[in-house]
Amino acid sequence: MFRRDLPLLQFGTAPTAADPLPQAFVLTAIVIAFSIAIYMLTLAASGSDDDTEDAS
């Protein structure tokens, strides 16, 4: 039966392997910031005037 090694450990030891958790946090922050920006732009573009008085 074929047994696979742990990921990235064939290139070094466990302490020197890349930690994917900070990368996941950064990617999540980028996705959340992008989605909030799109949501705010959508609200700004679809908003109606709320002025109840005429300027003239």
matplotlib code that plots the C-alpha trace (Angstrom):
import matplotlib.pyplot as plt

x = [0.0, 1.3, 1.7, 2.1, 4.4, 3.2, 2.9, 6.0, 8.1, 10.1, 11.7, 12.7, 11.8, 8.5, 9.6, 10.8, 7.6, 5.3, 2.4, -0.8, -2.9, -1.6, -2.1, -5.7, -6.3, -4.9, -7.0, -10.1, -9.5, -9.1, -12.3, -14.3, -12.9, -13.8, -17.3, -17.9, -16.7, -19.0, -21.9, -21.3, -20.9, -24.2, -25.9, -24.5, -25.5, -29.0, -29.8, -32.5, -32.6, -34.0, -34.4, -37.9, -37.5, -37.3, -34.2, -36.2]
y = [0.0, 3.5, 5.8, 9.6, 11.7, 14.8, 17.8, 20.0, 17.8, 16.3, 19.8, 20.3, 19.7, 20.4, 23.7, 25.1, 24.2, 27.0, 27.7, 28.0, 29.7, 33.3, 32.9, 31.8, 34.8, 37.2, 35.7, 35.8, 39.5, 40.3, 38.6, 40.3, 43.7, 43.2, 42.0, 45.0, 47.4, 45.9, 46.0, 49.7, 50.6, 48.8, 50.7, 54.0, 53.3, 52.2, 54.7, 57.2, 60.9, 61.3, 65.1, 66.1, 69.8, 71.6, 73.8, 76.5]
z = [0.0, -0.9, 2.0, 1.4, 3.6, 5.4, 3.0, 2.5, 4.9, 2.0, 1.6, 5.2, 8.8, 10.5, 12.1, 8.8, 6.9, 5.8, 8.2, 6.1, 8.9, 8.4, 4.7, 5.3, 7.5, 4.9, 2.2, 4.4, 5.2, 1.5, 0.6, 3.5, 2.6, -1.1, -0.3, 2.0, -0.6, -3.2, -0.8, 0.0, -3.6, -4.4, -1.6, -2.9, -6.4, -5.7, -3.0, -3.6, -2.6, 0.8, 0.6, 1.4, 0.6, -2.7, -3.2, -5.1]

ax = plt.figure().add_subplot(projection="3d")
ax.plot(x, y, z, "-o")
ax.set_aspect("equal")
plt.show()
